[in-house]
Structure formats: C-alpha cells, structure tokens
Amino acid sequence: MLGKLLKYDIKWQAKRLVPLYLIMLGSAAAIRIIDLFRDTFSFLNIFYGLLTVAFIFLIIIGFIYMAFTNIKRYIDSLFKDEGYLTHTLPVTKSNLLLTKFIMAALTFAFTIIVIILAISIAYMNSNIIDGLNYILDYLSMQGILKPLILFMILMIFEYFFYMFLIFTSISIGYSKNGNKNVNSVLWAIVIYFIVQAINLIYMGIISFMHPEVLTANNPAVVIDFLSNFVLGYLVFEIIYIGVFYYISYNRMNKHLNLP
C-alpha cells in the first residue's frame, strides 16, 4: 500500500513540477544557443543577460514552488475533504506520514538534479571544469573541504528540518478548532523559537567548552572545531526531524479533526 500511495503522490507532483523542470531546461538550452552566437551578433548579449537573470529567478522560484506543492499536498490529502478517503485506506498513519516525507525528499532530489543539469547545459565548459577542479584541490590542501562538505550536508538537512517543522505545525494546527491555518502558523512560530533557544544553548555550551578557539592562531584548530561543531549541529537536526515525525504521528493518530 505504501507503494501505491507513493505512486499516486508522484503522479500528483509530476503534473505540477515537470512543466517547471521543462521550462528550466529549455531556458538553459536557450542560454547555451545564444552564447554560441554572441561573438558574431553582439546584440544577443542583451538577450543573454536577460535570460541569465530570468534563469536565476527561475531556480529560486523552482525551490519555493517545490516546497509549496509538498505543503499543499500534505494539507489537502490528510486534513481536508480528501482526508476522509485517505484515512479510510488500509494503511497506518505512520505510512501516510512516511509517504509525505519520502515525497519531500524525492521532489528535493529531482529539483536539485534538474538545476545542476540546467546549469551544466547553460554554462558548463572546459574552463569552468578546470576552475572547479582547481578550487577543490585548493580547498582540500587547506583542509577546508571536509567542513565545507559537512556544511552542505547540513544545508540539505536544514531544508528537511523546515519542511518537517511546517508539517508538524500543520498537524497540530489542523487538530484544533477555529482557524486552522492561523493555528498552524502560530505553532510554527512557537516551535521555531523553541528550537532556536535549544540551538543557542548548544552554541553557548560549545563556546564555553572551547574558549581557545577564539584566540587560536592555527587555522587547523579552527577548521577542526568548525567541523565538529557542524557535525554536532547535524545530529541536532536529525533529532529534531525525528521529534517532528513523532509529534505529527501522534496528532494524526489521536487528535485527527477533519472538517
């Protein structure tokens, strides 16, 4: 049944995201084609610049729209009219939540892949590849590559953290009477500030335990500290996501309040 739920959600998301992906890839192809003729026809530089700006905005909008579709699907299929059908299916509440979390991961992964592919189509050439290799070699020699990779992984988990925070606030807000959307927003704010308070305590403890970092002259000491700090923060992110999953499951399993 989990596979059938995923299949249905994939079809729902594909109808909304595939056109965006095609526009993104088409814009990238247009940028590449115009770039081939810029030296011959100088007036194409104007179109190249405009398309580049539009392409950047398209990437930003793509991320926002991708997150929006996940949130909308979460609300519509679990807490609105469609929820009456969804919650009568022979599937556990845990699997219903797991489906939404998997879809959030899949849409994120596909969006990243399409963006990387589009950027490659539009701008990638041998000079850029050589430049990227040089930067990676330099970062590796300086010992910065490891904390940078950890930071990038943290940013990925940061996306899931905010998605699951929103899912959790919706699960709580829609279990209440009154204006469910307002309740959801208020709970999102409350949860966010609770988490930030915990993070500040963590940063304070780490800073207190390692005061030598503030006066360290050796970059290796600072880099090692940052790596451990980011790794610890990543552990917190994973714990938060687990807590959000439990809260969402609990509200849906014991406090479901369909309209």
Backbone as JSON, one array per atom type, in Angstrom:
{
  "sequence": "MLGKLLKYDIKWQAKRLVPLYLIMLGSAAAIRIIDLFRDTFSFLNIFYGLLTVAFIFLIIIGFIYMAFTNIKRYIDSLFKDEGYLTHTLPVTKSNLLLTKFIMAALTFAFTIIVIILAISIAYMNSNIIDGLNYILDYLSMQGILKPLILFMILMIFEYFFYMFLIFTSISIGYSKNGNKNVNSVLWAIVIYFIVQAINLIYMGIISFMHPEVLTANNPAVVIDFLSNFVLGYLVFEIIYIGVFYYISYNRMNKHLNLP",
  "N": [[0.82, -1.21, 0.0], [2.01, 1.18, 0.68], [3.61, 1.64, -1.54], [1.65, 2.15, -3.49], [0.51, 4.49, -2.51], [2.71, 6.21, -2.75], [3.02, 6.14, -5.53], [0.68, 7.42, -6.39], [1.01, 9.96, -5.26], [3.35, 10.72, -6.56], [2.47, 10.96, -9.2], [0.72, 13.11, -8.84], [2.47, 15.16, -8.07], [4.14, 15.21, -10.3], [2.56, 16.3, -12.35], [2.62, 18.94, -11.68], [5.27, 19.72, -11.27], [6.91, 18.79, -13.38], [6.36, 20.42, -15.75], [7.6, 22.81, -14.86], [10.25, 21.93, -14.62], [10.81, 21.4, -17.31], [10.62, 23.96, -18.44], [12.76, 25.15, -17.12], [14.95, 23.65, -18.1], [14.64, 24.21, -20.81], [15.12, 26.97, -20.82], [17.8, 26.95, -20.09], [18.92, 25.67, -22.33], [18.36, 27.61, -24.26], [19.99, 29.7, -23.35], [22.51, 28.56, -23.77], [22.5, 28.25, -26.57], [22.27, 30.92, -27.46], [24.67, 31.86, -26.44], [26.5, 30.68, -28.13], [26.43, 32.23, -30.39], [27.03, 34.79, -29.67], [29.45, 36.16, -30.08], [29.4, 36.63, -32.77], [27.02, 38.04, -33.28], [26.52, 40.82, -31.71], [24.33, 42.05, -30.49], [22.98, 40.06, -29.24], [23.94, 39.83, -26.72], [22.41, 41.3, -24.96], [20.02, 39.81, -24.78], [21.13, 37.53, -23.73], [21.99, 38.36, -21.2], [19.5, 39.07, -20.05], [18.17, 36.61, -20.12], [19.82, 35.15, -18.41], [19.41, 36.42, -15.92], [16.67, 35.89, -15.66], [16.81, 33.12, -15.56], [18.13, 32.66, -13.12], [16.19, 33.67, -11.32], [14.22, 31.82, -11.93], [15.27, 29.45, -10.9], [15.24, 30.04, -8.16], [12.47, 30.45, -7.76], [11.66, 27.91, -8.48], [12.55, 26.3, -6.32], [10.98, 27.37, -4.24], [8.38, 26.87, -5.2], [8.43, 24.09, -5.37], [8.6, 23.4, -2.63], [6.18, 24.5, -1.82], [4.28, 22.89, -3.21], [4.6, 20.46, -1.9], [3.74, 21.11, 0.68], [1.08, 21.88, 0.19], [0.05, 19.47, -0.82], [0.31, 17.88, 1.43], [-1.52, 19.07, 3.22], [-3.99, 18.98, 1.78], [-4.41, 16.24, 1.22], [-4.46, 15.0, 3.68], [-5.84, 16.48, 5.63], [-8.02, 17.84, 4.66], [-10.98, 17.67, 2.55], [-10.28, 15.45, 0.96], [-9.0, 13.99, 2.85], [-10.87, 12.39, 4.17], [-11.13, 10.14, 2.54], [-8.46, 9.31, 2.42], [-7.82, 8.59, 5.08], [-9.38, 6.37, 5.45], [-8.21, 4.37, 4.1], [-6.57, 1.14, 3.99], [-4.11, 1.48, 5.62], [-1.43, 2.4, 7.78], [-1.18, 5.25, 9.99], [1.41, 5.97, 10.3], [2.61, 5.15, 7.9], [1.29, 6.84, 6.13], [2.35, 9.32, 6.86], [5.03, 8.76, 6.35], [4.99, 8.51, 3.6], [4.59, 11.18, 2.78], [6.93, 12.35, 3.74], [8.86, 10.97, 2.28], [8.16, 11.82, -0.28], [8.76, 14.53, -0.06], [11.52, 14.34, 0.08], [12.11, 13.13, -2.4], [11.14, 15.01, -4.32], [12.79, 17.15, -3.7], [15.32, 16.05, -4.32], [15.04, 15.52, -7.1], [14.59, 18.11, -8.04], [17.04, 19.36, -7.41], [18.74, 17.83, -9.04], [17.75, 18.51, -11.6], [18.29, 21.25, -11.61], [21.12, 21.28, -11.43], [21.69, 19.96, -13.83], [20.55, 21.77, -15.64], [22.11, 24.09, -15.2], [24.55, 23.08, -16.02], [24.03, 22.59, -18.76], [23.62, 25.23, -19.6], [25.98, 26.69, -18.93], [28.33, 25.16, -18.59], [31.68, 24.41, -19.39], [35.0, 23.56, -20.61], [36.82, 25.3, -19.36], [35.47, 26.12, -17.04], [35.2, 23.66, -15.76], [37.9, 23.05, -15.29], [38.45, 25.17, -13.58], [36.79, 24.58, -11.39], [37.93, 22.16, -10.54], [40.42, 23.11, -9.75], [39.7, 24.77, -7.6], [38.61, 22.86, -5.83], [40.89, 21.3, -5.32], [42.48, 23.21, -4.06], [40.93, 23.83, -1.77], [41.0, 21.35, -0.55], [43.74, 21.06, 0.04], [44.0, 23.11, 1.89], [42.57, 22.12, 3.93], [39.92, 22.69, 4.16], [37.92, 21.47, 2.83], [36.55, 19.28, 4.02], [34.97, 20.43, 6.29], [33.42, 22.07, 4.64], [31.96, 20.26, 3.04], [30.51, 19.01, 5.06], [29.02, 21.2, 5.87], [27.45, 21.63, 3.59], [25.95, 19.28, 3.59], [24.61, 19.74, 5.95], [23.0, 21.9, 5.17], [21.26, 20.63, 3.45], [19.88, 18.97, 5.24], [18.83, 21.02, 6.7], [16.87, 22.05, 5.03], [15.03, 19.88, 5.06], [14.49, 19.95, 7.76], [13.02, 22.37, 8.04], [10.86, 21.82, 6.36], [9.67, 19.63, 7.69], [9.13, 20.82, 10.09], [7.13, 22.59, 9.3], [5.22, 20.7, 8.44], [4.67, 19.5, 10.9], [3.63, 21.64, 12.42], [1.33, 22.1, 10.96], [0.0, 19.68, 11.38], [-0.55, 19.91, 14.09], [-1.97, 22.37, 14.18], [-4.2, 21.85, 12.52], [-5.51, 20.03, 14.04], [-6.86, 21.37, 15.87], [-9.76, 23.33, 16.83], [-11.42, 26.15, 15.24], [-9.68, 28.73, 13.41], [-7.77, 27.01, 11.36], [-5.53, 27.41, 9.74], [-4.35, 29.73, 10.79], [-3.79, 28.8, 13.35], [-1.89, 26.87, 12.67], [0.23, 28.45, 11.66], [0.89, 29.92, 13.97], [1.74, 27.85, 15.68], [3.95, 26.99, 14.21], [5.65, 29.18, 14.53], [6.02, 29.13, 17.32], [7.26, 26.58, 17.69], [9.55, 27.0, 16.15], [10.94, 29.01, 17.62], [11.39, 27.66, 20.0], [13.15, 25.67, 19.15], [15.28, 27.27, 18.24], [16.09, 28.39, 20.64], [17.1, 26.13, 21.95], [19.23, 25.6, 20.2], [20.81, 27.88, 20.63], [21.59, 27.46, 23.27], [23.12, 25.17, 22.9], [25.2, 26.22, 21.26], [26.26, 28.04, 23.09], [27.23, 26.33, 25.11], [29.17, 24.85, 23.69], [30.93, 26.91, 22.96], [31.76, 27.72, 25.49], [33.09, 25.44, 26.34], [35.22, 25.33, 24.63], [37.09, 27.65, 24.69], [39.55, 28.33, 23.68], [39.48, 28.47, 20.95], [38.71, 30.99, 20.17], [40.98, 32.52, 20.37], [42.83, 31.25, 18.88], [45.68, 30.8, 16.81], [46.31, 29.04, 14.93], [45.09, 27.89, 11.95], [44.22, 25.27, 11.49], [43.23, 24.37, 13.9], [40.92, 25.9, 14.23], [39.47, 25.09, 11.96], [39.11, 22.37, 12.52], [37.54, 22.59, 14.81], [35.26, 23.84, 13.75], [34.36, 21.82, 12.04], [33.64, 19.79, 13.87], [31.71, 21.19, 15.25], [29.73, 21.69, 13.31], [29.07, 19.04, 12.73], [27.97, 18.23, 15.17], [25.77, 19.94, 15.22], [24.41, 18.93, 13.07], [23.61, 16.46, 14.07], [21.74, 17.33, 15.95], [19.82, 18.37, 14.16], [18.88, 16.02, 12.96], [17.73, 14.78, 15.17], [15.69, 16.64, 15.76], [14.08, 16.32, 13.45], [13.23, 13.69, 13.83], [11.72, 14.02, 16.18], [9.74, 15.76, 15.22], [8.46, 14.07, 13.44], [7.37, 12.18, 15.2], [5.6, 13.79, 16.71], [3.81, 14.67, 14.72], [2.75, 12.21, 13.92], [1.5, 11.43, 16.3], [-0.46, 13.46, 16.66], [-2.03, 13.05, 14.4], [-2.85, 10.44, 14.76], [-4.23, 10.38, 17.2], [-5.6, 12.76, 17.51], [-7.08, 13.57, 15.29], [-8.84, 15.82, 13.26], [-10.94, 16.31, 11.11], [-12.54, 18.48, 8.67]],
  "CA": [[0.0, 0.0, 0.0], [2.91, 2.34, 0.68], [4.0, 1.88, -2.93], [0.51, 2.74, -4.2], [0.42, 5.88, -2.04], [3.81, 6.95, -3.38], [2.72, 6.25, -6.95], [-0.36, 8.44, -6.56], [1.6, 11.27, -4.95], [4.32, 11.04, -7.62], [1.69, 11.46, -10.34], [0.19, 14.44, -8.47], [3.59, 16.11, -8.1], [4.68, 15.3, -11.66], [1.73, 17.21, -13.12], [2.91, 20.32, -11.28], [6.7, 20.04, -11.29], [7.54, 18.5, -14.67], [6.37, 21.62, -16.61], [8.63, 23.73, -14.35], [11.55, 21.38, -15.0], [10.98, 21.58, -18.76], [10.89, 25.39, -18.66], [14.11, 25.39, -16.63], [15.89, 23.06, -19.06], [14.51, 24.96, -22.05], [15.82, 28.24, -20.63], [19.23, 26.64, -20.12], [19.28, 25.41, -23.73], [18.33, 28.9, -24.95], [21.19, 30.44, -22.94], [23.65, 27.94, -24.45], [22.42, 28.55, -28.01], [22.6, 32.33, -27.64], [26.09, 32.03, -26.15], [27.27, 30.22, -29.29], [26.4, 33.24, -31.46], [27.23, 36.14, -29.11], [30.61, 36.8, -30.69], [29.05, 37.03, -34.13], [25.94, 39.02, -33.21], [26.71, 41.45, -30.4], [23.06, 42.43, -29.87], [22.5, 38.91, -28.46], [24.41, 39.96, -25.33], [21.29, 41.8, -24.18], [19.14, 38.67, -24.52], [21.89, 36.61, -22.88], [21.91, 38.88, -19.83], [18.12, 38.96, -19.56], [17.88, 35.19, -19.88], [20.57, 34.73, -17.23], [18.67, 36.92, -14.75], [15.42, 35.11, -15.59], [17.19, 31.76, -15.18], [18.4, 32.69, -11.67], [14.89, 33.77, -10.66], [13.51, 30.56, -12.15], [15.81, 28.49, -9.94], [14.71, 30.41, -6.84], [11.04, 30.17, -7.79], [11.51, 26.46, -8.52], [12.67, 25.79, -4.95], [9.81, 27.8, -3.47], [7.21, 26.17, -5.72], [8.57, 22.7, -4.97], [8.21, 23.31, -1.22], [4.75, 24.81, -1.74], [3.49, 21.75, -3.65], [4.65, 19.46, -0.84], [2.88, 21.56, 1.78], [-0.31, 21.81, -0.26], [-0.34, 18.06, -0.89], [0.2, 17.41, 2.82], [-2.78, 19.56, 3.8], [-5.17, 18.54, 1.03], [-4.63, 14.78, 1.25], [-4.58, 14.48, 5.04], [-6.63, 17.28, 6.57], [-9.2, 18.45, 4.03], [-12.0, 16.72, 2.11], [-9.63, 14.22, 0.5], [-8.58, 13.25, 4.02], [-11.85, 11.36, 4.53], [-10.77, 8.94, 1.8], [-7.1, 8.9, 2.77], [-7.77, 7.96, 6.4], [-10.11, 5.1, 5.45], [-7.4, 3.37, 3.4], [-5.96, 0.15, 4.89], [-2.7, 1.84, 5.8], [-1.22, 3.03, 9.08], [-0.87, 6.68, 9.99], [2.86, 6.08, 10.13], [2.91, 5.05, 6.47], [0.79, 8.06, 5.49], [3.37, 10.35, 7.1], [6.26, 8.36, 5.68], [4.81, 8.84, 2.18], [4.81, 12.62, 2.59], [8.34, 12.64, 3.97], [9.6, 10.45, 1.12], [7.89, 12.71, -1.41], [9.54, 15.76, 0.16], [12.9, 14.01, -0.27], [12.19, 12.86, -3.84], [11.0, 16.26, -5.08], [14.01, 17.92, -3.45], [16.4, 15.44, -5.08], [14.81, 15.74, -8.53], [14.78, 19.54, -8.31], [18.48, 19.6, -7.39], [19.3, 17.21, -10.24], [17.37, 19.31, -12.76], [19.02, 22.52, -11.53], [22.52, 21.01, -11.8], [21.69, 19.66, -15.26], [20.27, 23.01, -16.37], [23.3, 24.94, -15.1], [25.57, 22.46, -16.87], [23.66, 22.86, -20.15], [23.73, 26.65, -19.9], [27.26, 27.37, -18.72], [29.5, 24.31, -18.39], [32.69, 24.24, -20.45], [36.26, 23.02, -20.1], [37.44, 26.28, -18.45], [34.78, 26.07, -15.76], [35.56, 22.38, -15.14], [39.27, 23.21, -14.77], [38.38, 26.07, -12.44], [36.21, 23.85, -10.26], [38.94, 21.21, -10.06], [41.46, 23.9, -9.04], [39.12, 25.2, -6.31], [38.5, 21.68, -4.97], [42.25, 20.95, -4.9], [42.93, 24.24, -3.11], [40.2, 23.63, -0.51], [41.5, 20.12, 0.05], [45.07, 21.34, 0.59], [43.85, 23.99, 3.04], [41.81, 21.41, 4.96], [38.59, 23.32, 4.27], [36.94, 20.69, 2.07], [35.72, 18.47, 4.92], [33.89, 21.23, 6.89], [32.53, 22.58, 3.6], [31.05, 19.17, 2.7], [29.6, 18.88, 6.2], [28.09, 22.34, 5.84], [26.49, 21.39, 2.51], [25.04, 18.24, 4.1], [23.77, 20.41, 6.94], [22.03, 22.71, 4.45], [20.24, 19.7, 2.96], [19.04, 18.63, 6.39], [18.13, 22.23, 7.1], [15.65, 22.08, 4.22], [14.09, 18.9, 5.6], [14.08, 20.45, 9.07], [11.95, 23.36, 7.9], [9.68, 21.16, 5.79], [9.01, 18.82, 8.71], [8.59, 21.78, 11.07], [5.86, 23.04, 8.75], [4.3, 19.57, 8.51], [4.28, 19.31, 12.3], [2.76, 22.75, 12.83], [0.05, 21.86, 10.29], [-0.63, 18.56, 12.09], [-1.08, 20.43, 15.35], [-2.95, 23.42, 13.9], [-5.42, 21.29, 11.96], [-6.17, 19.19, 15.04], [-7.59, 22.3, 16.73], [-10.92, 24.01, 16.27], [-11.14, 27.54, 14.9], [-8.95, 28.96, 12.16], [-6.7, 26.02, 11.36], [-4.33, 27.98, 9.11], [-3.74, 30.63, 11.77], [-3.23, 27.94, 14.39], [-0.68, 26.25, 12.12], [1.28, 29.47, 11.62], [1.29, 30.21, 15.36], [2.52, 26.72, 16.17], [5.24, 27.01, 13.51], [6.46, 30.21, 15.19], [6.37, 28.63, 18.66], [8.24, 25.5, 17.55], [10.8, 27.59, 15.64], [11.64, 29.7, 18.69], [11.86, 26.64, 20.94], [14.34, 25.04, 18.54], [16.37, 28.24, 18.23], [16.56, 28.51, 22.03], [17.95, 24.95, 22.18], [20.45, 25.8, 19.42], [21.63, 28.88, 21.31], [22.18, 26.79, 24.43], [24.18, 24.29, 22.36], [26.33, 27.06, 20.85], [26.87, 28.58, 24.3], [27.99, 25.27, 25.78], [30.35, 24.54, 22.88], [31.86, 28.04, 23.07], [32.31, 27.69, 26.85], [33.99, 24.29, 26.46], [36.39, 25.51, 23.75], [37.42, 29.09, 24.6], [40.83, 28.51, 22.99], [39.25, 28.71, 19.53], [38.58, 32.43, 19.95], [42.31, 33.14, 20.32], [43.73, 30.33, 18.18], [46.4, 31.33, 15.66], [46.46, 27.93, 13.99], [43.83, 27.68, 11.21], [43.79, 23.87, 11.59], [42.44, 24.24, 15.13], [39.62, 26.5, 13.94], [38.79, 24.24, 10.99], [38.7, 21.16, 13.24], [36.43, 22.98, 15.69], [34.08, 24.08, 12.92], [33.89, 20.51, 11.56], [32.95, 19.13, 14.98], [30.53, 21.98, 15.58], [28.72, 21.41, 12.28], [28.66, 17.65, 12.92], [27.06, 18.22, 16.31], [24.54, 20.62, 14.8], [23.73, 17.98, 12.18], [22.96, 15.48, 14.95], [20.55, 18.01, 16.47], [18.83, 18.44, 13.09], [18.29, 14.69, 12.81], [16.86, 14.58, 16.34], [14.5, 17.48, 15.55], [13.23, 15.7, 12.44], [12.6, 12.55, 14.48], [10.7, 14.54, 17.09], [8.64, 16.28, 14.39], [7.73, 12.9, 12.91], [6.58, 11.6, 16.3], [4.5, 14.71, 17.05], [2.84, 14.61, 13.62], [2.07, 10.91, 14.02], [0.64, 11.45, 17.5], [-1.62, 14.32, 16.42], [-2.87, 12.44, 13.39], [-3.37, 9.17, 15.25], [-5.08, 10.54, 18.38], [-6.33, 14.04, 17.56], [-7.49, 13.92, 13.93], [-10.02, 16.7, 13.33], [-11.28, 16.66, 9.74], [-13.63, 19.48, 8.6]],
  "C": [[0.85, 1.26, 0.0], [3.34, 2.69, -0.74], [2.9, 2.54, -3.73], [0.33, 4.21, -3.8], [1.49, 6.74, -2.69], [3.54, 7.17, -4.87], [1.71, 7.35, -7.22], [0.21, 9.83, -6.31], [2.62, 11.7, -6.01], [3.59, 11.6, -8.84], [1.18, 12.87, -10.07], [1.29, 15.49, -8.58], [4.11, 16.29, -9.53], [3.88, 16.27, -12.51], [2.09, 18.67, -12.84], [4.38, 20.69, -11.44], [7.36, 19.8, -12.64], [7.49, 19.7, -15.62], [7.42, 22.64, -16.17], [10.01, 23.25, -14.74], [11.82, 21.6, -16.49], [11.29, 23.04, -19.1], [12.32, 25.72, -18.25], [15.15, 24.87, -17.62], [15.84, 23.79, -20.4], [15.22, 26.3, -21.97], [17.34, 28.04, -20.69], [19.71, 26.41, -21.55], [19.32, 26.71, -24.52], [19.57, 29.73, -24.62], [22.42, 29.89, -23.68], [23.66, 28.29, -25.95], [22.8, 30.0, -28.28], [24.09, 32.57, -27.42], [26.97, 31.64, -27.35], [27.41, 31.31, -30.37], [26.66, 34.66, -30.94], [28.38, 36.88, -29.76], [30.31, 37.32, -32.1], [28.01, 38.14, -34.14], [25.93, 39.65, -31.82], [25.4, 41.81, -29.71], [22.48, 41.28, -29.02], [22.95, 38.97, -27.0], [23.29, 40.46, -24.43], [20.36, 40.64, -23.79], [19.82, 37.66, -23.58], [21.81, 37.05, -21.41], [20.52, 38.75, -19.24], [17.76, 37.52, -19.24], [18.6, 34.67, -18.64], [19.87, 35.16, -15.95], [17.38, 36.11, -14.55], [15.7, 33.69, -15.11], [17.45, 31.67, -13.67], [17.08, 32.77, -10.89], [14.1, 32.47, -10.79], [13.98, 29.48, -11.18], [15.25, 28.76, -8.55], [13.22, 30.07, -6.74], [10.79, 28.66, -7.78], [11.59, 25.84, -7.14], [11.42, 26.13, -4.13], [8.57, 27.02, -3.9], [7.24, 24.69, -5.34], [8.16, 22.5, -3.51], [6.71, 23.54, -1.07], [3.89, 23.61, -2.14], [3.48, 20.64, -2.59], [3.74, 19.83, 0.33], [1.41, 21.45, 1.4], [-0.8, 20.36, -0.3], [-0.54, 17.49, 0.51], [-1.13, 17.81, 3.43], [-3.98, 18.93, 3.1], [-5.46, 17.05, 1.21], [-4.86, 14.24, 2.65], [-5.57, 15.22, 5.92], [-7.83, 17.99, 5.96], [-10.13, 17.36, 3.51], [-11.4, 15.39, 1.66], [-9.18, 13.35, 1.67], [-9.56, 12.17, 4.45], [-11.55, 10.06, 3.81], [-9.42, 8.41, 2.24], [-7.08, 8.11, 4.07], [-8.63, 6.71, 6.51], [-9.35, 4.01, 4.7], [-6.77, 2.4, 4.41], [-4.45, 0.37, 5.05], [-2.55, 2.59, 7.11], [-0.93, 4.52, 8.92], [0.62, 6.89, 9.79], [3.25, 6.03, 8.66], [2.42, 6.27, 5.7], [1.82, 9.18, 5.65], [4.65, 10.03, 6.34], [6.18, 8.68, 4.19], [5.11, 10.3, 1.92], [6.28, 12.99, 2.78], [9.2, 12.15, 2.81], [9.4, 11.35, -0.09], [8.65, 14.03, -1.27], [11.0, 15.53, -0.24], [13.06, 13.82, -1.78], [12.1, 14.15, -4.66], [12.22, 17.15, -4.89], [15.15, 17.38, -4.31], [16.24, 15.7, -6.57], [15.02, 17.2, -8.9], [16.26, 19.89, -8.35], [19.13, 19.05, -8.65], [19.0, 18.05, -11.48], [18.13, 20.64, -12.77], [20.48, 22.34, -11.94], [22.63, 20.74, -13.3], [21.48, 20.93, -16.08], [21.47, 23.95, -16.35], [24.41, 24.41, -16.0], [25.29, 22.73, -18.34], [23.95, 24.31, -20.52], [25.17, 27.15, -19.89], [28.49, 26.47, -18.71], [30.39, 24.24, -19.63], [34.0, 23.8, -19.8], [36.94, 23.99, -19.12], [36.8, 26.24, -17.07], [35.12, 24.78, -15.03], [36.96, 22.46, -14.54], [39.27, 24.11, -13.55], [37.82, 25.39, -11.2], [37.2, 22.85, -9.68], [40.04, 21.93, -9.27], [40.95, 24.32, -7.66], [39.04, 24.02, -5.34], [39.87, 21.26, -4.45], [42.76, 21.93, -3.85], [42.25, 24.06, -1.75], [40.68, 22.39, 0.22], [42.85, 20.35, 0.71], [44.98, 22.19, 1.85], [43.08, 23.33, 4.18], [40.4, 21.93, 5.13], [37.5, 22.44, 3.63], [36.01, 19.9, 2.98], [34.63, 19.3, 5.59], [32.92, 21.79, 5.87], [31.51, 21.52, 3.18], [30.04, 18.96, 3.82], [28.56, 20.0, 6.21], [27.04, 22.15, 4.75], [25.47, 20.32, 2.92], [24.08, 18.85, 5.11], [22.68, 21.24, 6.28], [20.9, 21.83, 3.89], [19.29, 19.32, 4.09], [18.26, 19.83, 6.9], [16.84, 22.39, 6.31], [14.61, 21.12, 4.78], [13.6, 19.32, 6.99], [12.91, 21.41, 8.95], [10.69, 22.75, 7.29], [8.93, 20.39, 6.86], [8.48, 19.7, 9.84], [7.22, 22.27, 10.6], [4.82, 21.93, 8.8], [3.77, 19.39, 9.94], [3.33, 20.4, 12.77], [1.38, 22.61, 12.19], [-0.71, 20.75, 11.01], [-1.25, 19.02, 13.4], [-2.2, 21.43, 15.08], [-4.26, 22.88, 13.39], [-6.12, 20.31, 12.89], [-7.0, 20.04, 16.0], [-8.85, 22.81, 16.03], [-10.56, 25.46, 15.97], [-10.42, 27.63, 13.58], [-7.71, 28.07, 12.13], [-5.41, 26.57, 10.75], [-3.6, 28.91, 10.08], [-3.1, 29.83, 12.89], [-1.92, 27.3, 13.92], [0.48, 27.22, 12.1], [1.8, 29.78, 13.01], [2.14, 29.09, 15.93], [3.88, 26.64, 15.48], [6.18, 28.02, 14.16], [6.94, 29.73, 16.55], [7.45, 27.56, 18.58], [9.59, 26.05, 17.1], [11.59, 28.24, 16.78], [12.13, 28.73, 19.76], [13.15, 26.01, 20.43], [15.52, 26.01, 18.56], [16.93, 28.45, 19.64], [17.48, 27.34, 22.37], [19.28, 25.11, 21.44], [21.38, 26.81, 20.07], [22.31, 28.3, 22.54], [23.33, 25.9, 23.99], [25.41, 25.11, 21.98], [27.04, 27.65, 22.06], [27.72, 27.57, 25.02], [29.27, 24.96, 25.02], [31.39, 25.66, 22.99], [32.53, 28.06, 24.44], [33.34, 26.58, 27.01], [35.26, 24.46, 25.64], [36.73, 26.99, 23.6], [38.7, 29.35, 23.81], [40.64, 28.83, 21.51], [39.21, 30.2, 19.22], [39.94, 33.11, 19.8], [43.31, 32.28, 19.55], [44.36, 31.0, 16.97], [46.58, 30.28, 14.57], [45.14, 27.68, 13.26], [43.31, 26.25, 11.33], [42.93, 23.65, 12.82], [41.03, 24.76, 14.9], [38.81, 25.61, 13.0], [38.27, 22.97, 11.65], [37.52, 21.44, 14.16], [35.15, 23.17, 14.89], [33.49, 22.76, 12.41], [33.1, 19.8, 12.65], [31.67, 19.86, 15.35], [29.39, 21.69, 14.59], [28.19, 19.99, 12.41], [27.68, 17.53, 14.08], [25.72, 18.86, 15.98], [23.72, 19.71, 13.9], [23.0, 16.91, 12.98], [21.68, 16.07, 15.54], [19.45, 18.07, 15.42], [18.11, 17.1, 12.91], [17.34, 14.39, 13.97], [15.58, 15.39, 16.19], [13.54, 16.82, 14.57], [12.51, 14.49, 13.01], [11.49, 12.96, 15.42], [9.49, 15.06, 16.32], [7.8, 15.13, 13.84], [6.82, 12.32, 14.0], [5.38, 12.48, 16.64], [3.41, 14.66, 15.98], [2.05, 13.32, 13.67], [1.08, 10.9, 15.18], [-0.61, 12.28, 17.27], [-2.57, 13.68, 15.42], [-3.55, 11.17, 13.9], [-4.4, 9.35, 16.36], [-5.96, 11.8, 18.36], [-6.75, 14.5, 16.17], [-8.81, 14.7, 13.97], [-10.33, 17.19, 11.91], [-12.46, 17.63, 9.7], [-14.99, 18.81, 8.37]]
}
